[in-house]
């Protein structure tokens, strides 16, 4: 089974609030939705508060279901192909999450082969007695038909009510002749690291299974979507567990089991669940409308580091620093400027870009919301008409970009280790720059100085220093020198790199 490798490059472009995970070891993130062989690691030291989890299991297990999806693969091109090789529709992103569960049957010569079906298993749970079921989007994505098996073995066809790929959630509906058992939503915000939890689902298709563990961490970002905020657990979950409930010691659903870290395709005690407080809002919208329209600001943002905070006069790091604004976007119309730090939105304090991502996503398009920013040493209040974020619209990107090299050396800035030069006609032609492109071209970076350590690269174009535009190497040099004389611990550079802009705070102390 192919899997999503966690070791990534440095460029990330996604919806507002995206982030990057770098792991020194290339483990895999595996969607836990399909039955396959693997290794289950027992968790030692987990005990029920009253000696047994049986009462919780007895109450919740009847509401946990198995979700079986049937998907049609493309016709096989060669006699040794499989439903997930060659030109399968799963060759790209989703092939990484779906194991080879095809059932090809008797093989025929290539010219006579017909499209084949593949079957996949996941889990889900009933949240309403009328047969409303919650599962993961990746469990049902691409399905031709969906079947739900109840805990008592009853098999029923299921209808897809709605799904949301960004949060990896889906809602199904079945019709039964009787009211069905349900589970109740819990409050995931009250979960603390070390709290005991149970995972219920159908790993490997062997039947409903219960495993116990603790909350290992909160707020994990697997870089699988723009709104990642996973609960990390050590309760073993495996292929087939996706979409099943994570319940607390009250038997309430506090998460939806979704993914695992795995070097071997099976559980090694590192699993992830979508928090119930996030899931419940999405599920309610899907139940009502069948889809979700996300709010849209139209900005590129980045975190506010201590060096950035020092450079712009903030007394502590926090908020989302705006490095670029999309033309004609709601943010542009509201008067947001590059260099602003968004500190609040819709009455909610913004601690980091992820906060802004979720806050904007929760707002309905068309709503007028208050927006607080920190601009040039002062707090500024404004309002913004939130737009609609379609799948083809980037609400924001967080990137370090890439730039073309330059070989000449101009003005030197010994304090931080940069050699700058003006953008001459030859440079403009060599780098294919627009006629109206101005700034200071980074010709050389001293690898032992602070600018290199902060990520400045040859080929970068500095277009602003401490939120003031600069059009030449001389202006940039003077502005950086003035920042050093003012006693600031760092200088904030607005850098154009490739097709994007990014703020880089360079500390003087390391110069």
KOLBA-413058 format. One line per field, with one value per residue (C-alpha): residue in one letter; x, y negated, z negated. Coordinates in Angstrom, 2 decimals. Layout:
N
r = (a; ...)
u = (X; ...)
v = (Y; ...)
w = (Z; ...)
//
This chain:
511
r = (x; x; x; x; x; x; x; x; x; x; x; x; x; x; x; x; x; x; x; x; x; x; x; x; x; x; x; x; x; x; x; x; x; x; x; x; x; x; x; x; x; x; x; x; x; x; x; x; x; x; x; x; x; x; x; x; x; x; x; x; x; x; x; x; x; x; x; x; x; x; x; x; x; x; x; x; x; x; x; x; x; x; x; x; x; x; x; x; x; x; x; x; x; x; x; x; x; x; x; x; x; x; x; x; x; x; x; x; x; x; x; x; x; x; x; x; x; x; x; x; x; x; x; x; x; x; x; x; x; x; x; x; x; x; x; x; x; x; x; x; x; x; x; x; x; x; x; x; x; x; x; x; x; x; x; x; x; x; x; x; x; x; x; x; x; x; x; x; x; x; x; x; x; x; x; x; x; x; x; x; x; x; x; x; x; x; x; x; x; x; x; x; x; x; x; x; x; x; x; x; x; x; x; x; x; x; x; x; x; x; x; x; x; x; x; x; x; x; x; x; x; x; x; x; x; x; x; x; x; x; x; x; x; x; x; x; x; x; x; x; x; x; x; x; x; x; x; x; x; x; x; x; x; x; x; x; x; x; x; x; x; x; x; x; x; x; x; x; x; x; x; x; x; x; x; x; x; x; x; x; x; x; x; x; x; x; x; x; x; x; x; x; x; x; x; x; x; x; x; x; x; x; x; x; x; x; x; x; x; x; x; x; x; x; x; x; x; x; x; x; x; x; x; x; x; x; x; x; x; x; x; x; x; x; x; x; x; x; x; x; x; x; x; x; x; x; x; x; x; x; x; x; x; x; x; x; x; x; x; x; x; x; x; x; x; x; x; x; x; x; x; x; x; x; x; x; x; x; x; x; x; x; x; x; x; x; x; x; x; x; x; x; x; x; x; x; x; x; x; x; x; x; x; x; x; x; x; x; x; x; x; x; x; x; x; x; x; x; x; x; x; x; x; x; x; x; x; x; x; x; x; x; x; x; x; x; x; x; x; x; x; x; x; x; x; x; x; x; x; x; x; x; x; x; x; x; x; x; x; x; x; x; x; x; x; x; x; x; x; x; x; x; x; x; x; x; x; x; x; x; x; x; x; x; x; x; x; x; x; x; x; x; x; x; x; x; x; x; x; x; x; x; x; x; x; x; x; x; x; x; x)
u = (0.00; 1.38; 1.25; 1.60; 5.19; 5.53; 8.95; 8.13; 9.92; 9.90; 7.21; 3.61; 0.70; -2.80; -5.79; -5.38; -3.27; -1.35; 1.69; 4.66; 5.72; 9.28; 10.26; 13.86; 12.63; 10.47; 7.54; 4.21; 0.84; -1.75; -5.48; -6.89; -9.78; -8.96; -8.35; -4.80; -2.20; -0.23; 1.20; -0.85; 1.07; -0.54; -0.69; 0.45; -0.80; -4.28; -6.91; -10.62; -11.66; -13.93; -12.03; -13.75; -14.71; -17.56; -20.42; -19.08; -18.65; -22.12; -23.67; -21.69; -20.85; -24.41; -24.15; -20.86; -21.17; -19.00; -19.00; -18.34; -17.76; -17.68; -15.62; -15.17; -11.62; -10.66; -10.18; -6.83; -4.32; -2.13; -2.61; -0.52; -2.15; -4.09; -7.01; -4.56; -1.73; -1.08; -3.75; -6.01; -7.99; -6.21; -2.70; -2.26; -3.33; -5.94; -3.96; -1.79; -4.73; -6.40; -4.86; -5.15; -8.45; -9.63; -11.33; -10.45; -11.86; -10.78; -8.29; -8.97; -6.86; -6.25; -8.52; -11.46; -10.98; -13.80; -13.75; -13.35; -14.62; -12.69; -14.14; -12.96; -13.93; -14.19; -16.16; -18.77; -21.20; -24.88; -25.65; -29.43; -32.03; -33.28; -30.08; -27.75; -24.14; -20.81; -17.63; -14.50; -14.67; -11.77; -13.79; -16.50; -14.69; -15.12; -17.69; -20.21; -22.27; -22.15; -23.35; -23.60; -23.45; -24.97; -23.55; -26.18; -25.13; -27.95; -26.80; -28.45; -27.74; -26.57; -27.08; -24.37; -25.91; -22.83; -19.07; -16.26; -12.78; -11.04; -12.12; -12.22; -15.79; -18.88; -22.50; -24.49; -28.14; -29.74; -33.39; -34.25; -37.55; -36.83; -35.16; -31.44; -29.05; -26.95; -23.89; -23.71; -21.24; -18.76; -16.62; -13.16; -11.99; -12.05; -9.72; -6.32; -3.11; -3.20; -6.99; -8.18; -10.03; -11.49; -11.37; -14.16; -14.20; -13.67; -9.92; -8.96; -12.66; -12.50; -15.49; -16.18; -13.20; -12.50; -9.03; -8.01; -5.34; -4.72; -4.58; -0.93; -1.04; -3.36; -3.27; -1.30; -1.02; -0.43; -0.48; -3.32; -5.73; -6.02; -7.83; -5.74; -6.02; -5.77; -5.94; -3.00; -3.80; -2.01; -5.14; -4.32; -6.20; -5.57; -6.89; -10.66; -10.87; -11.27; -14.52; -15.05; -15.63; -13.09; -14.98; -14.13; -14.81; -18.37; -18.97; -19.28; -17.68; -14.68; -13.07; -13.24; -10.40; -8.76; -5.06; -1.96; 1.78; 3.15; 6.45; 4.87; 1.20; -0.06; -0.51; 2.57; 0.63; 0.51; -2.97; -4.92; -8.56; -10.52; -11.74; -15.48; -15.89; -14.53; -16.41; -19.79; -19.98; -19.08; -21.51; -24.36; -23.74; -23.54; -26.77; -28.48; -27.02; -25.04; -21.95; -19.99; -19.15; -16.05; -15.30; -12.51; -10.24; -7.65; -4.33; -1.00; 0.11; 2.87; 3.48; 4.70; 8.00; 9.73; 12.06; 9.13; 7.33; 10.43; 10.85; 7.28; 6.90; 4.60; 5.23; 4.77; 4.55; 1.02; -1.42; -1.02; 1.39; 0.04; 2.76; 0.61; -2.97; -4.87; -6.11; -9.82; -10.12; -12.27; -9.10; -7.98; -11.40; -11.40; -8.09; -5.81; -2.16; 0.94; 2.77; -0.44; -0.66; -4.21; -4.83; -8.59; -11.38; -15.13; -14.58; -12.05; -8.46; -5.99; -2.94; -1.48; -2.31; -4.17; -6.54; -7.35; -7.83; -10.48; -12.16; -12.59; -13.75; -16.50; -17.98; -20.65; -19.77; -21.38; -21.10; -19.59; -17.13; -14.85; -11.13; -8.36; -4.81; -1.51; -0.15; 3.07; 2.98; -0.75; -3.91; -6.37; -9.98; -11.83; -14.55; -14.48; -17.16; -16.21; -16.13; -16.76; -13.86; -14.20; -11.96; -9.91; -9.32; -6.27; -7.25; -3.60; -0.27; 2.72; 5.90; 9.58; 9.56; 12.47; 14.62; 17.05; 20.74; 22.70; 26.46; 27.29; 27.84; 26.71; 26.06; 27.16; 25.33; 27.98; 25.69; 23.45; 25.57; 23.91; 25.28; 22.62; 22.46; 19.99; 17.76; 19.48; 18.05; 20.40; 19.24; 15.62; 16.07; 18.11; 15.57; 12.52; 11.27; 8.41; 9.20; 7.73; 9.67; 11.72; 13.65; 17.08; 18.36; 20.18; 23.44; 25.32; 24.55; 27.30; 26.64; 28.02; 25.76; 22.21; 20.55; 21.57; 20.40; 17.04; 16.57; 17.50; 18.75; 20.63; 18.05; 15.60; 14.33; 13.88; 10.91; 10.29; 12.20; 10.28; 7.04; 8.37; 8.76; 12.26; 13.08; 16.84; 19.82; 20.74; 17.28; 17.33; 20.81; 19.91; 16.66; 18.39; 21.13; 18.53; 16.73; 20.00; 20.65; 17.15; 17.97; 15.66; 16.76; 15.86; 14.86; 11.79; 12.39; 9.61; 11.06; 9.78; 10.77; 9.41; 5.76; 5.13; 6.11; 7.24; 8.35; 11.68; 12.87; 16.66; 18.10; 20.95; 22.27; 23.40; 25.09)
v = (0.00; -3.41; -6.05; -9.77; -10.52; -13.20; -14.42; -17.52; -20.29; -23.86; -25.36; -25.11; -26.84; -26.21; -27.95; -30.58; -29.38; -26.61; -25.16; -22.90; -19.68; -18.49; -15.16; -13.96; -10.42; -9.57; -7.94; -7.71; -9.26; -6.65; -7.11; -4.34; -3.34; -0.01; 3.47; 4.68; 6.64; 4.65; 4.67; 3.75; 2.42; 2.94; -0.02; 0.71; -0.96; -2.00; -1.28; -1.95; -4.42; -1.81; 1.29; 1.85; 0.00; 2.49; 0.07; -2.49; 0.14; 1.57; -1.87; -3.05; 0.04; 0.53; -2.91; -2.17; -0.93; 0.46; -1.53; 0.43; -1.49; -0.15; -2.04; -1.36; -1.33; -2.02; 0.88; 2.57; 1.67; 4.79; 8.32; 7.78; 4.53; 4.11; 1.82; -0.62; -0.63; -2.20; -4.80; -4.13; -7.17; -6.71; -7.08; -10.53; -11.97; -9.46; -6.41; -7.27; -6.65; -3.63; -0.20; 2.30; 3.87; 4.75; 8.05; 8.56; 12.07; 14.19; 12.49; 12.07; 10.86; 7.10; 6.27; 8.04; 6.77; 4.80; 2.07; 3.70; 2.81; 2.23; 2.52; 0.56; 0.56; -2.17; -2.95; -5.44; -6.21; -7.09; -10.56; -10.61; -7.87; -8.50; -6.91; -9.89; -8.67; -10.47; -9.15; -10.45; -11.92; -9.76; -6.66; -7.48; -9.62; -8.25; -5.66; -4.31; -2.83; -2.81; -0.10; -0.33; 2.69; 2.19; 3.73; 6.48; 7.45; 5.71; 4.40; 1.29; -0.93; -4.40; -7.75; -10.40; -13.51; -15.67; -15.71; -18.18; -17.31; -20.13; -18.77; -15.14; -14.60; -13.09; -12.50; -9.44; -8.49; -5.05; -4.07; -1.53; -0.13; -1.19; -4.05; -3.38; -3.63; -6.78; -8.25; -11.75; -14.45; -15.37; -18.46; -17.93; -21.31; -19.85; -17.00; -17.17; -15.36; -12.17; -11.73; -8.20; -7.53; -4.59; -4.08; -2.03; -0.81; 2.10; 2.54; 4.81; 5.74; 8.25; 6.74; 3.95; 3.58; 1.42; 0.18; -1.98; -4.62; -8.19; -11.59; -11.94; -15.53; -18.23; -20.50; -18.28; -19.51; -16.64; -19.00; -16.99; -19.93; -23.64; -23.14; -20.40; -20.40; -16.70; -14.96; -12.56; -9.29; -6.05; -3.89; -1.52; -2.31; -0.62; -0.39; -0.26; -2.48; -5.69; -7.43; -5.57; -7.45; -8.35; -8.46; -9.70; -7.98; -9.34; -7.52; -10.81; -11.30; -13.60; -12.81; -10.97; -8.52; -9.49; -8.75; -7.07; -7.51; -4.27; -2.99; 0.41; -0.20; 0.81; -0.88; -1.79; -3.69; -7.08; -7.86; -11.01; -12.05; -15.12; -16.97; -16.72; -20.49; -21.00; -18.04; -18.82; -22.24; -20.78; -17.88; -20.25; -22.27; -19.12; -17.81; -21.09; -22.04; -19.04; -21.18; -23.99; -27.44; -28.82; -32.45; -34.15; -37.10; -36.84; -37.30; -35.57; -35.33; -34.04; -33.61; -36.47; -35.32; -37.05; -38.77; -39.99; -41.23; -43.12; -44.72; -46.06; -47.05; -44.29; -43.42; -39.69; -37.33; -36.62; -37.16; -36.62; -38.80; -39.81; -39.47; -39.84; -40.73; -39.37; -42.07; -42.77; -40.51; -41.29; -42.16; -44.61; -46.28; -46.54; -48.41; -45.69; -46.45; -44.31; -44.43; -44.46; -41.89; -40.57; -40.28; -39.67; -38.61; -38.38; -39.08; -36.26; -36.84; -35.54; -33.86; -32.45; -31.91; -28.69; -30.60; -32.98; -30.07; -28.46; -31.73; -32.81; -29.34; -29.40; -32.65; -32.55; -34.36; -37.80; -38.45; -41.75; -41.13; -43.30; -42.97; -44.17; -44.78; -46.08; -48.63; -50.62; -50.61; -51.21; -49.12; -49.72; -48.53; -47.95; -45.74; -43.33; -41.84; -38.17; -36.60; -33.06; -30.66; -28.30; -25.26; -27.22; -30.21; -30.47; -32.27; -32.45; -30.81; -30.42; -30.04; -30.77; -30.93; -30.59; -33.15; -33.38; -33.77; -36.96; -37.28; -40.97; -42.69; -46.20; -47.94; -45.98; -45.72; -44.24; -44.10; -41.40; -40.04; -41.18; -42.53; -44.55; -46.05; -48.07; -46.43; -47.48; -46.92; -43.96; -42.44; -43.09; -41.24; -38.41; -37.77; -38.48; -41.19; -43.55; -47.07; -48.51; -46.17; -48.15; -47.30; -46.08; -42.88; -40.53; -39.84; -38.07; -36.57; -35.95; -32.38; -33.23; -36.23; -36.71; -37.24; -33.77; -32.21; -33.95; -32.52; -35.42; -34.10; -35.52; -36.61; -37.87; -41.40; -43.56; -45.84; -47.02; -47.62; -47.83; -48.26; -51.16; -50.61; -50.82; -51.21; -50.92; -49.33; -52.67; -53.15; -49.61; -50.03; -53.32; -51.96; -48.88; -51.06; -53.36; -50.38; -49.30; -52.78; -52.96; -50.17; -47.56; -43.95; -43.03; -44.49; -43.37; -42.88; -42.44; -40.11; -39.25; -35.73; -34.06; -35.04; -35.72; -37.96; -37.06; -39.00; -37.99; -39.29; -39.48; -39.95; -42.42; -40.51; -37.64; -39.97)
w = (0.00; 0.90; -1.82; -2.32; -3.30; -5.93; -4.85; -2.82; -0.96; -2.23; 0.04; -1.10; 0.63; -0.69; -2.19; -4.84; -7.72; -6.13; -7.91; -7.33; -9.09; -8.76; -10.25; -10.49; -9.84; -6.83; -8.56; -6.78; -7.47; -6.54; -6.28; -8.45; -6.25; -4.62; -5.92; -5.36; -7.23; -9.82; -13.28; -16.34; -19.29; -22.71; -25.05; -28.57; -31.70; -30.52; -33.15; -33.29; -36.00; -37.63; -36.65; -33.28; -30.12; -29.53; -30.39; -27.90; -25.19; -25.83; -25.40; -22.36; -20.31; -18.91; -17.27; -15.49; -11.91; -9.12; -5.88; -2.68; 0.54; 4.08; 6.63; 10.33; 11.59; 15.20; 17.63; 17.28; 19.96; 19.66; 18.50; 15.34; 14.25; 11.02; 10.24; 8.60; 11.11; 14.47; 15.22; 12.27; 11.08; 7.75; 9.17; 7.67; 4.35; 3.23; 4.23; 1.23; -1.06; 0.57; 0.41; 3.24; 2.25; 5.76; 6.52; 10.18; 10.70; 13.70; 15.95; 19.64; 22.53; 22.40; 25.33; 23.63; 20.08; 18.56; 15.89; 12.49; 9.06; 5.88; 2.41; -0.61; -4.28; -6.86; -9.99; -11.09; -13.89; -14.13; -15.49; -14.95; -15.39; -11.83; -10.46; -10.08; -10.12; -10.36; -8.73; -6.97; -3.49; -2.34; -3.24; -0.68; 1.85; 5.37; 4.30; 6.80; 4.02; 0.23; -2.13; -5.92; -8.20; -11.64; -14.78; -14.67; -11.13; -9.27; -5.89; -4.44; -1.43; -2.34; -0.66; -0.71; -2.27; -1.96; -2.33; -2.94; -1.72; -3.56; -6.95; -5.73; -6.93; -5.34; -6.36; -5.24; -5.67; -5.93; -6.25; -8.93; -10.13; -13.71; -15.59; -15.67; -18.63; -18.71; -20.38; -21.82; -20.92; -23.64; -24.26; -22.81; -24.10; -27.60; -26.64; -28.26; -27.47; -29.51; -29.48; -28.75; -25.49; -23.56; -19.80; -18.23; -14.65; -12.28; -11.72; -8.81; -8.38; -11.24; -13.04; -15.52; -17.83; -20.87; -21.85; -24.80; -25.24; -26.25; -24.60; -23.67; -22.38; -21.09; -18.07; -15.72; -12.10; -9.64; -6.67; -5.15; -5.00; -5.76; -9.07; -10.69; -14.48; -15.29; -18.64; -18.88; -20.65; -21.47; -21.36; -18.46; -15.26; -11.93; -8.38; -8.64; -11.74; -9.71; -10.52; -13.79; -17.05; -19.68; -22.98; -26.46; -29.77; -29.70; -26.40; -24.47; -21.06; -21.39; -18.05; -14.73; -14.10; -10.84; -10.35; -11.76; -11.62; -10.31; -8.93; -8.17; -7.35; -10.80; -14.15; -16.13; -18.76; -17.05; -15.78; -15.02; -15.40; -14.27; -17.39; -17.97; -18.42; -14.91; -13.44; -14.99; -13.31; -9.92; -10.30; -11.20; -8.01; -5.89; -7.36; -6.54; -3.15; -1.90; -1.38; -2.98; -1.70; -3.35; -4.05; -2.12; -2.88; -0.12; -1.91; -2.17; -5.78; -7.99; -11.73; -13.88; -15.35; -18.28; -15.81; -13.71; -16.83; -17.92; -14.51; -14.34; -17.98; -19.23; -22.88; -22.19; -19.19; -18.00; -15.18; -11.45; -9.46; -6.03; -3.40; -0.30; 0.62; 3.62; 5.98; 5.59; 2.55; -0.50; -2.43; 0.26; 0.33; -3.46; -3.45; -4.79; -3.94; -3.61; -6.91; -8.94; -11.69; -12.00; -15.73; -15.81; -13.49; -14.11; -17.79; -18.17; -19.19; -16.58; -18.07; -14.86; -11.16; -11.94; -14.22; -11.39; -8.99; -11.17; -12.13; -8.50; -7.45; -10.08; -8.77; -6.07; -2.84; -2.71; -6.43; -7.58; -10.39; -12.53; -11.88; -14.16; -12.91; -14.25; -11.78; -12.18; -15.95; -16.39; -16.72; -13.88; -13.76; -10.51; -9.06; -6.14; -3.89; -3.87; -0.44; 0.76; 1.00; 3.94; 4.40; 6.93; 4.66; 2.45; -0.71; -1.74; -1.27; -3.52; -1.52; -1.49; 2.32; 4.67; 6.44; 9.32; 8.51; 9.07; 9.30; 9.02; 5.72; 4.84; 1.53; -1.52; -4.83; -7.12; -10.19; -8.73; -5.91; -2.67; 0.59; 2.42; 5.90; 7.93; 10.51; 13.73; 17.23; 17.66; 14.35; 15.27; 18.55; 17.04; 14.29; 16.51; 14.16; 14.91; 16.04; 12.87; 10.56; 8.04; 4.92; 3.86; 5.40; 3.02; 4.88; 2.12; -1.28; -3.84; -5.06; -8.53; -9.13; -10.37; -6.98; -5.81; -9.06; -8.61; -5.11; -2.83; 0.52; 3.51; 6.06; 3.44; 4.01; 0.91; 1.52; -2.04; -5.27; -8.54; -6.58; -4.50; -0.72; 0.77; 4.46; 4.55; 2.84; 1.32; -0.22; -1.60; -3.07; -4.73; -6.13; -7.59; -9.09; -10.62; -12.14; -13.75; -15.16; -16.64; -19.07; -17.54; -17.98; -14.41; -11.07; -9.11; -5.39; -2.83; -0.22; 3.23; 4.18; 7.28; 7.62; 3.93; 1.06; -2.43; -5.51; -6.98; -10.35; -10.58; -14.08; -14.52; -17.53; -15.28; -12.78)
//
